Amino acid sequence: MIAGTYRYPDSDDRLTSSFVREHEPYPGYWAASEQRALELLAERLSAELGRRSRVRALDAGCGDGRLLPWIARFAATITAADPDAGRLERARTVALPGGTDVSFQATPITEVRGGPFDLLVCSHVIQHVPTSALVPSLRRLHDVAAPGGQLVLSFSRAPVGQGGFSLDSLVDGTVQSRPVGRDQFDHALTDGWTPEILPVRHIDPEMLAAEAARAGWTGTWAWTYHVLEDLSGTDEGVDRDELVNSTTSMRRTHGRDIMTLWRRDGTNPSA
């Protein structure tokens, strides 16, 4: 992934928008589910972070800057980094509260500069990087984090023990997700890059937790959201997100996405 030449395959979010229309259990659920997760996370960050004027934040893989206003609630100084120069340009146009100082870097996570950062946000990025870049990305985030720094890591999840890979595309207006192996996934992200075909890694949360721990991160919170499974056996008015997160067995198997919070350890990552 080379900054300046990389282009996110779903640059206009057509794939994502189509997937939402096809799979959300009722209109408006997708946006509301993420918003709830962000608000729950905000409660925790408000208790952990200091005064906004003193907090430095990194949006690692900022895309078009969708989360910059949310990050600006906690940090007056933000670095926004993304390897897609076009999406980074759009991020520059996002309106932020007065008194917010934002700088931009056209770079992948593994080459992010600056810090130390008190708050690091990496939202739906690691499922789109080559498998060989996952651990270096987690370690680079650790390197640029301040002691006790908070890392928000959101990603597309799989049931525990069932991680996998797919190549997603639009065929006649419908999202087609073709399961592939690790090698084909990695090839699609490097030598085999094709516009409008989105490689997705469906990450096993327990595998990710183990890699994050080896990179020097301590998990403090997790919330599964975008619960798309058929819950017809439950009451019609059930709060599907609350149900999944409060039920151990369902938390291991249900949900499309997961939002996690990590704290930087003071120790160096293990080899």
N, C-alpha and C positions, 0 to 999 in steps of 0.2 A: 504494500500500500504506500504509494509515493505521493506526498503532498503536492498539490498543483496539478497532478494528472488524474487523481482519483475522482470518480463521479459516483455518487450514491445511485444505485440502479432505479430506485423508486423515488426519483427526485421530486416529482409532483404529488407524491403520496397517493397515486391512483390505486395501487395494490392495497394499501392499508385501508383506504376509504371503501373499496369494494368488499374487502374482507369483513369490515365492520357491518356493512349493510346486510351481508349474507348471514352473519353468525351471531350478532348481538341478540339476546333473548327478548328484548323489547326496545323500542326506539328511545334513544338517549342514554341507554345503560352504559355504553362504552365510555363516554365522557364522564358520566357521573361516578363510575367505578374508579377511574383514575383520580378524579378530583377528591374523592373521599380518602383514597390512599395518601395523596399529597397532604391533605389536612391533618390526618393522623400523624404523618411524619413531621409536619410543621410543629405540632405540639411538642414532640420530642426534641427537635432542634432548638426550639425557643428556650428549652430548659438547659441545653448543653452549650450553646454558643453565647459569646459575650455581646457587648453593644454592637449594633450594626456598623457603626462608624469604624470599628476596629477589626471587623471580620473581612478576611480575604477569601474569595471563592474562586473555584475553577469549574467551568462547565466543559467537561472533557467529552468531545463529540457533540457539540452544541447544535449541529444541523442548522436549521434556519432560525434558531434562537427562541424556540417555542417556550422553553422553561426559564429564560433569562428574567422575565418579570417576577416569577416565583422566587428565584434565587436572590433577586434584589431585595426581597423582604428581609433577608438575613445579613446581606453583605453589601457594603458600600463600594468595595473594590472587587471587580470580577474580571477574570481572564476567560475568554471564550475561545475554544480551540476546535478545529474540525479540518480534516484533510480535503474536503470538497470545497474548493474555492467559491463556487457558485452559491452554495448554501450559506457559506460564511458571509458572503456579501449581503444576502438577505437578512442575516442575523444583525448586521450593522444598522439596519433600518428599524429594529424593534424599539418601541418607545419604552423608556425606563424612568423610574422616579428621579426627581432632581437630587443632585448630590451623589449620583452613582457614576463611578469611574470605570469604564470598560475598555479593555484592550483585546485584540484579536490575534490569533496565531493560526496560520494555515499548516496544520501539522497533525499527524496521528497521535494517539495517546502515548505511545512509546517514546515520542520525541518532544513531549510537552516541556516547556521551559518555565522558570520562575518559581514562585513560592517563597516561603512555606505557606501553604493554604490551610485555612481553618475548616473550610467546607469544600468538599469535592463532590460533584454530581456527574455521574456517568449513566445516562438514561438510554437504554435500548441501543447500545453500541456493541457490547461484547459478543452478541449473537451474530454479528456481521463481520467479525474479524477472523483471519485464519487461525486455526487451532494453535499453531505455534506462537501466536501473538498474545494469547490469553494471559499466561503467567507473566511475561514481560510487561504487559499493560498494568496488571495488578501491582507489580513491583515498582513500576515507574510512578504510579499514583501514590504509593507508599513513600517513595523518595521525595516527592514534592509536597507531602503533607506535613503540617506542623505537628509537634507532639500532641497527642490527644485529638488530632484532626478527625473530622467526621466525613465518612464516605457514603454517599447515597448511590447504590448500585441497583438499577432496574434492568430486567432482562426477560426474554421469552423463556418460559420454563417448561420442563417435561415432568411427568410423574417421576418420583424418586426411583432411581435405578434404571430409567428408560430414556436417557438422553439420546438424541439423534440429530439428523440433518435433513434439510429439504431445499429444493430449488423451487421458488414460488414465482408464478407468472400469471398474467391475465390472458385467458383464452375465450374469445367470444364474450368478453365482458364478465367472465366468471373466474375467480381465483382458483388456479390449479396448483396444488402443492405436491411435488414429486419427491418421495423419499430417496435419498442418496447416501453413499458412504462418506466417511471422513475425507478420503483422498479426492473424491469428486467435488465435495464442498470446498476444500482448500483450493483446488484447481480453478473452480468458478470464481474465486475471489482474487486470483492472481493471473496466471497465464490465460485462463479461459473466461475472463470477465466479459459479460454480454449485457448491454443495456436492456432494462426492463425484465431481467431475470434476477430475482432477489435471493441470494443464498441466506438461509436462516439456520442457526444452530439452536436446537431446543435443549436447553441446558438443564442437567440434573442439579437441583439446588444443593444436594449434599456433596456432589463432586465440586461444585463451585465453592462451597463453604470450606472444604479441605484445602483447595488451592489458595483461597484468600487467607486462610490461617497461616499457610506456609509463607505467604508474601508479607506477613506481619500485621494482619488485620484481625480484630476481634469482633465477631458479630454481636449486635445488641438488640436487633429488632428485625422482624420480617412480616410482610403482609402480602398475601396472595390476592390478586384482583383480576378482573376480566374473566369471571367464571362463566364459561360458555357451555359447559356440559348440561345435558338434559337432567333437570331436577324434578321431573314430573311426579316422582314419588313423594314429594314434600308438599306442604301447603302452598297454594298459589301465591300468596302474599309474602312468602318467606324472603328474608334478607339473605340472598345467596352468598354475598361476600362474608357476612358475619358468620353464617353457617359453616362455610368452609374453613375459615380461620379459627373457629372455636371447636372444630372436630378434628382430632389428631389424624384419623385415618383419611379423611377427605383432604386435609391439608397436604398430605403426601402425594395425592393422586389428581387433585382437581386444580383448575385455573390455567389460564393462558399466560399470565404474566405475574411477576413477583417483584416487590419493592423491598430492598434490604438496606440496613444501616450498619455501618462498621466504624470502629474506632481504631486509630493508628496506635499500635503498641510502641513502646519505647525501644524495644529490642530490634536488632537487625533481622531481616528475613532469613529463614533457614535455607540452606543450599538444596 
